[in-house]
Amino acid sequence: MSERTAAAADADASSQSDDDPTQTEVTSGATAVVRALENAGVETAFGVQGGAIMPIYDALYHSDIRHVTMAHEQGAAHAADAYGVVRGDPGVCLATSGPGATNLVTGIADANMDSDAMLALTGQVPSDMVGSDAFQETDTTGVTAPITKHNYFASSPDTVGDTVGEAFALAAEGRPGPTLVDLPKDTSLGETDREPGEARPPETCRPRTDPDDAQVEAAARAIEQAEKPLLLFGGGVVKGNATDVARNFATEHQIPVVTTMPGIGAMPEDDELCLSWAGMHGTGYANMAITHTDCLIAIGTRFDDRLTGGIDTFAPEAEVVHVDIDPAEISKNIHADYPVVGDAGTAIERIGAEMEHSPDAREWREQCLVWKDEYPMDYAAPEDEPLKPQFVVEALDEATPDETIVTSGVGQHQMWAAQYWTFREPRRWVSSHGLGTMGYGLPSAIGARLAADDDETVVCVDGDASFLMTIQELSVAVREDLDITIAILNNEYIGMVRQWQDAFFEGRRMAAGYEWCPQFDKLAEAFGARGWTVDSYDEVADAIEEALAYDGPSVIDFHVDPAENVYPMVSSGAPNGKFALSEDQL
């Protein structure tokens, strides 16, 4: 870790123009923390104040870093997560010790499951009180060790700045993920004039970016010989900024593409080669392609169970080329016949350069188009039945620009948003995938809004149950005057629970529905936002137009058909090709 002297820092400061951000003067551990964030280029942080973190906030008072005070620490973590997803750099969240730190845990675990880069800073009781069950004490590093890429207990004001810089850089290095620095109050208040160096990962972190020659050659030969090749773009394609390279490879070699849910947008969904996303609620044609491919080229995916269904029946006819920067993922769930460890973009370029010809897959491409015709993503919308949620999603998509950022909570509404919104670019779909965290939608919309350009549109597609879990963050959207549109697909159920109970628990709807649901339009107005309630098809377009035109937070409460289910559906552990299109097929 490099060190900067005070003289060098002064020289840097004197060379800055008047337009450059002000650098915090280092006089304490807390100011060193803030200076490290400034050195890393942090512009925005999300958090909630409290006793043990107060010295850090006091240092932020003098910084140009924008701090957004959230209503709850979980919201701070989700907002930081989404900010990082949209920006491509780690988001930053802060919380005090004890309950502040434990309230961050869900958001940290969520970022960990989805490999999202994020830095969490938590206050801690003074070092000499650690282990004494002091007021608001929690073993934060112990609690978060399993759900962080690495965490740190900052023991000295002289080194805390470098530690924070290292944690920030580590979060984005190689396979991204959350890191955490626990900051005892005596470390934050302790005196120091040591300037933190630039943000850089530890010397021991050396992910392999350039794959082995033999692995590249073997993968290239396998793809050349395939008759039914299929590309599977995972979230690693997006996080590795390899979207352009991946698209070019697919187009050059005319290989059909499916994505995972985190990989949505890696390939334009209106491209003829794109079969959209696969898995439990993926398209029928994507799942058919996986079932029948003879060479699956999987890039940046961990093959989770919602994608694979039954592992023994996943891609049963295929040799598997698996590209991933994390060697631990290779053959963890699905055996890789041709492992390629390296950065996604670099690996794709190397494989493409090694290939002498494209696979002969004309008949295979035609078959994929046949499946698109056989298993279209459509739904019935009789006028004498309640409003269909799929119709609402399509109406929102049609009314918004192509590059709109869509966030969601978790449940049926999440699946409908992923199924019926056409995504053409990466980092436009922001959701909770691996952990499946209800309540993610609203705080992530706040983070996405602050990360996005001013002229970009941000829409949150939420469910009534998910929205109620973090509804307090609407106060933040109003206070910060954030232009976001929240569309609630309100079926007065925890919808996915109800669907599973009907399908697999003989219709015993225990704790899945509400005998009473609040009027979300009135709640929105009480928070200071604008609110609408929509009950019928002929109200949809006008409400969406008015909400999008409103320059601030708006909430549309769409009362949708409570009986509507999400299909296609692959039963848990079943083969992908055995997807159901209705409940009687499960």
ZAMARGU-4260 file (C-alpha; in steps of 0.2 Angstrom, whole numbers, plus 5000, padded with zeros to 4 digits):
<rodrens>
0) 5000/5000/5000 | 5008/5016/4994 | 5009/5031/5006 | 5007/5050/5002 | 5017/5063/5012
5) 5009/5079/5018 | 5020/5088/5006 | 5014/5078/4992 | 4996/5081/4997 | 4999/5099/4998
10) 5006/5099/4981 | 4991/5090/4974 | 4979/5102/4982 | 4988/5117/4975 | 4987/5110/4958
15) 4968/5108/4958 | 4957/5120/4949 | 4943/5129/4957 | 4931/5117/4950 | 4939/5102/4958
20) 4931/5094/4974 | 4937/5100/4990 | 4949/5088/4999 | 4946/5084/5017 | 4961/5089/5028
25) 4967/5074/5038 | 4967/5077/5057 | 4959/5062/5063 | 4954/5044/5059 | 4937/5050/5054
30) 4944/5063/5042 | 4956/5050/5035 | 4941/5039/5031 | 4932/5053/5022 | 4948/5058/5013
35) 4950/5040/5007 | 4932/5040/5000 | 4936/5056/4991 | 4952/5049/4984 | 4942/5034/4977
40) 4930/5046/4968 | 4915/5043/4979 | 4902/5056/4975 | 4887/5050/4985 | 4884/5039/5001
45) 4868/5033/5009 | 4866/5030/5028 | 4858/5033/5045 | 4866/5043/5059 | 4870/5037/5076
50) 4882/5038/5091 | 4897/5027/5086 | 4897/5033/5067 | 4895/5051/5072 | 4913/5056/5070
55) 4913/5050/5052 | 4897/5060/5049 | 4906/5075/5057 | 4920/5073/5045 | 4907/5072/5030
60) 4901/5089/5035 | 4916/5097/5027 | 4916/5086/5012 | 4909/5088/4995 | 4902/5070/4995
65) 4883/5070/4995 | 4875/5061/5009 | 4858/5054/5008 | 4849/5051/5024 | 4838/5035/5022
70) 4824/5031/5033 | 4831/5014/5038 | 4848/5006/5036 | 4842/4992/5025 | 4836/5005/5013
75) 4853/5013/5014 | 4861/4996/5009 | 4849/4993/4995 | 4851/5011/4988 | 4870/5009/4988
80) 4869/4993/4980 | 4858/4999/4966 | 4869/5015/4964 | 4884/5004/4961 | 4874/4993/4948
85) 4869/5008/4938 | 4886/5017/4940 | 4897/5002/4938 | 4907/5008/4954 | 4905/5002/4972
90) 4891/5011/4981 | 4894/5017/4999 | 4882/5015/5014 | 4885/5020/5032 | 4877/5015/5049
95) 4881/5016/5067 | 4885/5001/5078 | 4873/4988/5085 | 4856/4989/5077 | 4862/5001/5064
100) 4875/4988/5058 | 4863/4973/5060 | 4850/4983/5049 | 4862/4983/5035 | 4864/4964/5035
105) 4850/4960/5023 | 4857/4973/5011 | 4874/4967/5012 | 4869/4949/5010 | 4859/4954/4995
110) 4874/4962/4987 | 4885/4947/4991 | 4873/4935/4982 | 4872/4946/4967 | 4890/4950/4966
115) 4887/4968/4968 | 4901/4980/4973 | 4897/4989/4989 | 4907/4997/5003 | 4898/4997/5021
120) 4906/5008/5035 | 4899/5004/5052 | 4902/5013/5068 | 4908/5003/5083 | 4910/5005/5102
125) 4928/5010/5108 | 4941/4997/5106 | 4943/4995/5125 | 4924/4991/5127 | 4923/4978/5113
130) 4917/4962/5121 | 4910/4970/5136 | 4892/4970/5129 | 4893/4989/5129 | 4878/5000/5123
135) 4874/4996/5105 | 4888/4984/5103 | 4888/4970/5090 | 4901/4959/5084 | 4899/4967/5066
140) 4914/4958/5058 | 4909/4942/5065 | 4891/4944/5059 | 4895/4950/5042 | 4910/4938/5038
145) 4900/4925/5029 | 4891/4939/5018 | 4906/4950/5013 | 4920/4948/5001 | 4931/4953/5016
150) 4928/4964/5031 | 4940/4974/5042 | 4941/4980/5060 | 4950/4997/5060 | 4962/4997/5074
155) 4972/5013/5071 | 4969/5031/5065 | 4985/5030/5056 | 4980/5016/5045 | 4961/5018/5044
160) 4961/5028/5028 | 4972/5016/5019 | 4960/5002/5025 | 4945/5011/5018 | 4953/5014/5002
165) 4958/4995/5001 | 4940/4990/5005 | 4933/5001/4992 | 4945/4994/4978 | 4943/4976/4984
170) 4924/4977/4982 | 4926/4980/4963 | 4941/4969/4960 | 4939/4953/4951 | 4922/4946/4955
175) 4913/4961/4963 | 4905/4960/4980 | 4902/4969/4997 | 4916/4974/5009 | 4914/4982/5026
180) 4925/4992/5038 | 4920/4992/5056 | 4926/5009/5064 | 4928/5009/5083 | 4925/5026/5090
185) 4942/5029/5097 | 4950/5025/5080 | 4938/5038/5072 | 4942/5051/5085 | 4960/5047/5086
190) 4972/5060/5080 | 4983/5057/5064 | 4990/5067/5050 | 4993/5052/5039 | 4987/5055/5021
195) 4978/5039/5014 | 4985/5033/4998 | 4975/5029/4982 | 4961/5016/4983 | 4969/5000/4978
200) 4966/4981/4982 | 4977/4971/4993 | 4993/4964/4985 | 4986/4946/4989 | 4971/4950/4977
205) 4976/4945/4960 | 4962/4938/4950 | 4966/4929/4934 | 4960/4940/4920 | 4969/4933/4905
210) 4964/4914/4903 | 4976/4900/4900 | 4980/4897/4882 | 4975/4878/4882 | 4958/4882/4890
215) 4955/4895/4876 | 4960/4883/4862 | 4949/4869/4869 | 4934/4880/4871 | 4936/4887/4853
220) 4937/4870/4846 | 4922/4864/4855 | 4912/4879/4849 | 4917/4877/4831 | 4911/4859/4831
225) 4894/4863/4838 | 4878/4860/4828 | 4867/4868/4842 | 4878/4881/4850 | 4870/4892/4863
230) 4877/4907/4873 | 4872/4910/4891 | 4875/4928/4897 | 4875/4929/4916 | 4877/4944/4927
235) 4896/4943/4925 | 4895/4949/4907 | 4887/4965/4913 | 4897/4967/4929 | 4913/4964/4919
240) 4908/4978/4906 | 4909/4964/4893 | 4892/4968/4885 | 4899/4975/4868 | 4912/4961/4866
245) 4899/4947/4870 | 4886/4955/4858 | 4899/4956/4844 | 4904/4938/4847 | 4886/4932/4846
250) 4882/4942/4830 | 4899/4937/4821 | 4896/4919/4824 | 4877/4919/4823 | 4874/4910/4840
255) 4858/4912/4849 | 4858/4919/4866 | 4849/4917/4882 | 4853/4926/4898 | 4850/4924/4917
260) 4840/4936/4926 | 4855/4946/4932 | 4861/4946/4914 | 4845/4954/4907 | 4851/4968/4895
265) 4867/4960/4890 | 4859/4956/4873 | 4845/4967/4866 | 4829/4957/4869 | 4822/4963/4852
270) 4837/4955/4843 | 4832/4940/4833 | 4847/4930/4841 | 4840/4934/4859 | 4829/4921/4867
275) 4827/4932/4883 | 4830/4924/4900 | 4830/4906/4906 | 4825/4897/4922 | 4810/4895/4933
280) 4800/4909/4925 | 4810/4912/4910 | 4803/4910/4892 | 4798/4894/4885 | 4809/4896/4870
285) 4825/4900/4881 | 4822/4884/4892 | 4819/4874/4876 | 4836/4880/4869 | 4845/4875/4885
290) 4837/4858/4885 | 4842/4854/4867 | 4859/4863/4864 | 4874/4853/4861 | 4886/4866/4867
295) 4882/4878/4880 | 4894/4893/4881 | 4890/4900/4899 | 4899/4917/4903 | 4899/4925/4920
300) 4885/4914/4928 | 4886/4904/4944 | 4872/4892/4938 | 4860/4895/4953 | 4845/4883/4956
305) 4832/4895/4949 | 4841/4895/4932 | 4846/4876/4932 | 4830/4868/4939 | 4836/4850/4942
310) 4855/4849/4940 | 4855/4832/4933 | 4843/4837/4919 | 4851/4854/4915 | 4857/4855/4897
315) 4857/4836/4896 | 4864/4835/4878 | 4877/4849/4880 | 4896/4850/4882 | 4898/4865/4894
320) 4910/4879/4891 | 4911/4889/4907 | 4919/4906/4907 | 4921/4914/4925 | 4933/4925/4934
325) 4930/4916/4950 | 4938/4898/4949 | 4927/4893/4963 | 4912/4894/4952 | 4919/4882/4939
330) 4910/4865/4941 | 4903/4870/4957 | 4885/4866/4952 | 4886/4861/4933 | 4901/4852/4927
335) 4912/4862/4915 | 4919/4851/4901 | 4929/4866/4895 | 4933/4878/4910 | 4940/4895/4906
340) 4945/4906/4920 | 4947/4924/4917 | 4939/4941/4914 | 4923/4939/4903 | 4928/4952/4890
345) 4946/4946/4888 | 4940/4927/4887 | 4927/4931/4874 | 4940/4940/4863 | 4953/4927/4865
350) 4941/4913/4861 | 4935/4923/4846 | 4952/4926/4840 | 4956/4907/4842 | 4941/4901/4832
355) 4945/4898/4814 | 4927/4897/4808 | 4909/4899/4815 | 4899/4884/4819 | 4887/4878/4806
360) 4871/4882/4815 | 4858/4888/4802 | 4845/4874/4806 | 4848/4877/4825 | 4844/4895/4823
365) 4828/4891/4813 | 4823/4879/4827 | 4825/4893/4840 | 4813/4904/4830 | 4801/4890/4829
370) 4801/4889/4848 | 4798/4907/4849 | 4782/4905/4838 | 4776/4890/4848 | 4779/4897/4866
375) 4775/4916/4864 | 4775/4927/4879 | 4756/4931/4879 | 4742/4932/4891 | 4723/4933/4890
380) 4715/4950/4895 | 4696/4948/4894 | 4687/4965/4897 | 4676/4957/4910 | 4690/4952/4921
385) 4701/4963/4932 | 4716/4972/4925 | 4730/4961/4920 | 4747/4965/4928 | 4756/4960/4911
390) 4746/4974/4902 | 4752/4987/4915 | 4770/4982/4913 | 4769/4983/4894 | 4760/5000/4895
395) 4774/5007/4906 | 4787/5000/4894 | 4778/5008/4879 | 4776/5025/4888 | 4795/5026/4893
400) 4811/5029/4884 | 4821/5013/4878 | 4834/5016/4891 | 4823/5018/4906 | 4830/5010/4922
405) 4818/4998/4930 | 4820/4992/4948 | 4809/4980/4957 | 4805/4971/4973 | 4803/4952/4974
410) 4788/4942/4969 | 4776/4940/4955 | 4778/4958/4950 | 4797/4956/4948 | 4794/4941/4936
415) 4781/4951/4926 | 4793/4966/4925 | 4807/4954/4919 | 4796/4945/4906 | 4786/4959/4898
420) 4798/4974/4898 | 4810/4974/4883 | 4827/4978/4889 | 4840/4983/4876 | 4855/4989/4887
425) 4864/4983/4902 | 4862/4991/4919 | 4844/4995/4916 | 4837/4981/4926 | 4840/4982/4944
430) 4833/4969/4956 | 4836/4957/4969 | 4840/4940/4962 | 4850/4928/4973 | 4843/4933/4990
435) 4826/4937/4984 | 4824/4952/4995 | 4806/4959/4996 | 4807/4978/4999 | 4822/4980/4987
440) 4812/4990/4974 | 4809/5007/4982 | 4826/5010/4990 | 4835/5004/4975 | 4825/5016/4964
445) 4832/5030/4975 | 4850/5024/4973 | 4847/5021/4954 | 4839/5039/4952 | 4855/5047/4960
450) 4866/5036/4949 | 4857/5040/4933 | 4859/5055/4922 | 4846/5068/4924 | 4837/5065/4908
455) 4835/5046/4912 | 4819/5039/4918 | 4818/5028/4933 | 4803/5017/4936 | 4800/5005/4951
460) 4789/4990/4947 | 4783/4984/4965 | 4771/4973/4973 | 4759/4978/4987 | 4768/4967/5000
465) 4786/4972/4994 | 4781/4990/4994 | 4775/4989/5012 | 4792/4982/5018 | 4801/4998/5014
470) 4788/5011/5011 | 4796/5023/5023 | 4809/5027/5010 | 4796/5036/5001 | 4800/5050/5013
475) 4818/5051/5007 | 4812/5052/4988 | 4801/5067/4993 | 4814/5075/5004 | 4827/5073/4990
480) 4815/5078/4977 | 4819/5063/4966 | 4809/5060/4950 | 4804/5042/4951 | 4788/5033/4946
485) 4782/5019/4957 | 4770/5007/4949 | 4762/4995/4962 | 4754/4979/4955 | 4742/4977/4969
490) 4734/4960/4971 | 4732/4961/4990 | 4742/4946/4991 | 4760/4940/4994 | 4757/4934/4976
495) 4771/4922/4974 | 4767/4914/4990 | 4749/4912/4986 | 4753/4905/4969 | 4764/4891/4977
500) 4751/4888/4990 | 4738/4885/4976 | 4750/4874/4966 | 4759/4864/4979 | 4749/4866/4996
505) 4732/4861/4990 | 4726/4879/4990 | 4729/4882/5009 | 4732/4901/5009 | 4740/4903/5025
510) 4747/4921/5029 | 4747/4925/5010 | 4733/4938/5008 | 4727/4953/5016 | 4709/4956/5023
515) 4713/4975/5022 | 4726/4984/5012 | 4730/5003/5013 | 4726/5016/5000 | 4743/5018/4992
520) 4738/5034/4983 | 4732/5042/4999 | 4748/5036/5008 | 4759/5044/4994 | 4750/5060/4996
525) 4753/5059/5015 | 4771/5057/5011 | 4771/5072/5000 | 4772/5062/4983 | 4758/5061/4970
530) 4746/5046/4970 | 4734/5038/4958 | 4723/5023/4959 | 4719/5013/4943 | 4706/5000/4942
535) 4702/4998/4924 | 4711/4996/4907 | 4705/5013/4901 | 4713/5022/4916 | 4730/5015/4913
540) 4737/5026/4899 | 4732/5043/4907 | 4738/5038/4924 | 4755/5033/4918 | 4756/5049/4907
545) 4752/5060/4922 | 4764/5051/4934 | 4779/5051/4922 | 4775/5070/4918 | 4776/5074/4937
550) 4793/5081/4942 | 4795/5071/4958 | 4790/5055/4966 | 4774/5047/4960 | 4765/5031/4965
555) 4752/5022/4954 | 4742/5009/4963 | 4736/4997/4950 | 4723/4986/4956 | 4727/4970/4946
560) 4719/4953/4945 | 4722/4944/4962 | 4720/4927/4953 | 4734/4930/4940 | 4749/4918/4940
565) 4766/4919/4933 | 4769/4907/4919 | 4779/4899/4911 | 4785/4890/4927 | 4798/4876/4930
570) 4794/4867/4946 | 4808/4868/4959 | 4821/4854/4954 | 4812/4850/4938 | 4820/4849/4920
575) 4820/4866/4911 | 4811/4859/4896 | 4796/4853/4907 | 4789/4871/4910 | 4771/4873/4914
580) 4760/4886/4905 | 4746/4884/4917 | 4743/4877/4935 | 4736/4860/4928 | 4753/4857/4920
585) 4763/4858/4936
</rodrens>
